[in-house]
Amino acid sequence: MAKLNEVETTAAINLISNGTEITGNIVSNGDIRIDGALNGNLNTKGKVVIGPSGKVKGEVFCKNLEVSGIIEGKVSVENLLNLKTSSKIYGEIATSRLSIEPGAVFTGNCKMNEEVKNGGGSLNQKGKEGER
């Protein structure tokens, strides 16, 4: 009996390095690491890592998120949101699972739900900063 195997495509890891500043929205299927600055929305089906020097001002929609830097805005994570000791989040959080290390700073609202969907689809189609 023949078996149909689905091939999972692996996208490269995207890196915004320290000293780089991007203004605008980012859409990706792969993982992203931000050590620089992003002024805009980020929507990916992969994992996002905000390094210690990373700063995001805008909305973040992703599968998993690890934060060591700063986020100002709405955060929607399908699976796990991990706030490291040096992290600072100012805004709304929606996630299925949340891990907060001692020393992390969070100011805003948090909604935990088993079914957080990547809400960025309509955001990117409209091409404007999200509806809050």
C-alpha positions in Angstrom: 0.0 0.0 0.0 1.5 3.3 -1.0 1.7 6.0 1.6 1.4 9.7 0.9 4.2 11.6 2.7 3.8 15.3 3.0 7.1 17.1 2.7 7.5 19.9 5.2 9.2 22.9 3.7 11.8 24.5 6.0 12.3 28.2 5.6 15.5 29.9 6.5 15.9 31.7 9.8 15.5 35.4 9.3 17.8 37.7 11.4 17.5 41.4 12.1 20.8 42.1 13.6 21.8 44.7 16.3 22.1 48.1 14.7 19.4 47.4 12.0 16.1 49.3 12.2 13.1 48.3 10.0 10.0 50.3 9.6 7.1 48.4 8.1 5.3 45.0 8.4 7.1 41.7 8.1 5.3 38.5 6.9 7.2 35.2 7.0 6.7 31.4 7.1 10.0 30.8 8.9 11.6 31.6 12.2 12.8 35.1 13.0 15.3 36.5 15.4 15.3 40.2 16.2 18.3 41.8 17.8 17.7 45.2 16.1 14.5 47.3 16.0 11.2 46.7 14.2 8.6 49.5 14.0 5.7 47.6 12.5 3.8 44.4 12.7 5.3 40.9 12.5 3.3 37.9 11.3 5.0 34.5 11.0 4.0 30.8 11.2 7.3 30.0 12.9 9.1 30.9 16.2 10.2 34.5 17.0 13.1 35.3 19.3 13.5 38.9 20.5 17.1 39.1 21.7 18.3 41.2 24.6 19.0 44.2 22.4 15.8 43.6 20.3 12.9 46.1 20.3 9.5 45.7 18.6 6.9 48.5 18.4 3.8 46.9 16.9 1.8 43.7 16.8 3.4 40.3 16.9 1.6 37.2 15.6 3.5 33.9 15.8 3.5 30.2 16.8 6.1 30.5 19.6 7.7 33.6 21.1 10.8 34.0 23.3 11.4 37.5 24.6 14.6 38.9 26.1 14.2 42.4 24.8 11.3 44.9 24.6 7.9 44.7 22.9 5.4 47.6 22.9 2.1 46.4 21.4 -0.2 43.5 21.0 1.2 39.9 21.2 -0.7 36.8 19.9 1.1 33.5 20.3 -0.5 30.2 19.3 1.6 28.0 21.6 4.2 29.1 24.1 5.2 32.7 25.1 8.5 32.6 27.1 9.4 35.9 28.9 13.1 35.8 29.9 14.5 37.8 32.9 15.5 40.8 30.8 12.2 41.0 28.9 9.8 43.9 29.0 6.3 43.8 27.4 4.0 46.8 27.4 0.6 45.8 25.9 -1.9 43.0 25.4 -0.9 39.3 25.4 -3.0 36.4 24.0 -1.4 33.0 24.3 -2.1 29.3 25.0 0.9 28.8 27.4 2.9 31.4 29.3 6.3 31.1 31.0 7.7 34.1 33.0 11.1 34.1 34.6 11.7 36.2 37.7 12.7 39.8 36.7 10.6 39.9 33.6 8.4 43.0 33.3 4.9 42.9 31.9 2.4 45.8 31.9 -0.9 45.2 30.2 -3.6 42.6 29.8 -3.2 38.9 29.4 -5.7 36.4 28.0 -4.8 32.7 28.1 -6.8 30.4 25.8 -6.3 27.0 24.5 -7.1 28.1 20.9 -5.2 31.3 20.1 -5.2 31.5 16.3 -2.7 33.5 14.2 -4.9 36.6 13.8 -2.6 38.3 11.4 -4.2 37.1 8.2 -6.7 39.9 7.9 -4.2 42.3 9.2 -1.8 41.7 6.3 -4.5 41.6 3.7 -5.6 45.0 4.7 -2.1 46.3 4.8 -2.6 48.6 7.7 -1.7 48.5 11.4 -4.1 46.2 13.2 -7.5 46.7 14.7 -7.2 46.9 18.4 
